[in-house]
Amino acid sequence: MKQLQNTLFVTTQGAYLAKEGESLVVRAEKEKKFQIPVRNLDGVVCFGQVSASPFLLGMCAENNVSVSFLTENGRFLAKATGPVSGNVILRRNQYRMADDREKSLSISRSVLSGKLVNSRTLLRRVARDRQQNDTDKLDRAADSLTSAIRRLAASGGLEDIRGIEGEAARTYFGVFDQLLASDEDAFTFTGRNRRPPLDPVNCLLSFVYTLLLHDIRSALESVGLDPEVGYLHRDRPGRPGLALDLLEEFRPAVADRLVLTLINRGQVKPRGFETSGSGAVTMDEDTRKEVLVAYQKRKQQEVEHPFLREKMPLGLFPFMQALLLARYIRRDLEEYPPYLWRT
């Protein structure tokens, strides 16, 4: 089984990544700040003004360690990686399925059913754990998602399921504010917004979605699938459609849950967010580091995979789902089993 290695997040502005023997070294202000053997990594994510030597990039490529470059606020820019793994037959089957209406519909139904089931699970879990009797809105929203799951199974086309998903998302985010237990006025939620996020909650959601998307994209590439060619998210230049497909089932159980934990436990503070003149909200460096550390710790937690019935770190789940999707595309499975969060 693939072992869960570390993702190295580099946030120090002006940092330089270099090769030293078989290790990656982070230097800043002419000092060595950090060193790690490349064999202990499966990814490097650089935020903002971070550069790397060609020799370091070459060593990472030879060891299947991807190096991604993002803006300081988490917008993806570019990625350096080695030769594509996997075989051409798998990718040809992937492309054929993308051109097949029924196959595309089947996979799209699966990933969205995973998203809706996991969204309902999160709502019910919070409602169950609440001491006070103010869970009526959450209960009604969960019931509405149950109805959406039933309609999804009977839907007749991609436009139908996109409509069902859009309606379910409005229901889910319509009660998301009920999931927040912070007394801070800054952590209120009135609706999903992005590009740019206009409040701290949306800023956190977008940032963690970006981290998760990076891991899913790497998982797909590691099993030989093309992350650009999706089924629910159709081809668009520069958009990792298949990675976005798998992201759907992980959003509630991993990303949304982590954001709620960070806010409700007071791990992030209102002072850690800044609003620009355009209204865009960003995190300061300390808050960004707090989120990255929490995300990495969450990935290390041992959880039983619902389909494989095997305990493993949560960080391996994207890789397992990529493997299951590859098995379905190779026709070793009759259908793709989405990740369903069990509490």
PyMOL commands that set and color helices and strands:
alter all, ss='L'
color gray80, all
select helices_A, chain A and resi 38-40+54-62+88-98+101-129+136-153+158-174+176-179+200-222+241-264+270-272+285-300+314-329
alter helices_A, ss='H'
color red, helices_A
select strands_A, chain A and resi 6-10+16-20+23-28+31-37+41-47+51-52+66-70+76-80+273-275+281-283+302-304+311-313
alter strands_A, ss='S'
color yellow, strands_A
deselect
rebuild
show_as cartoon
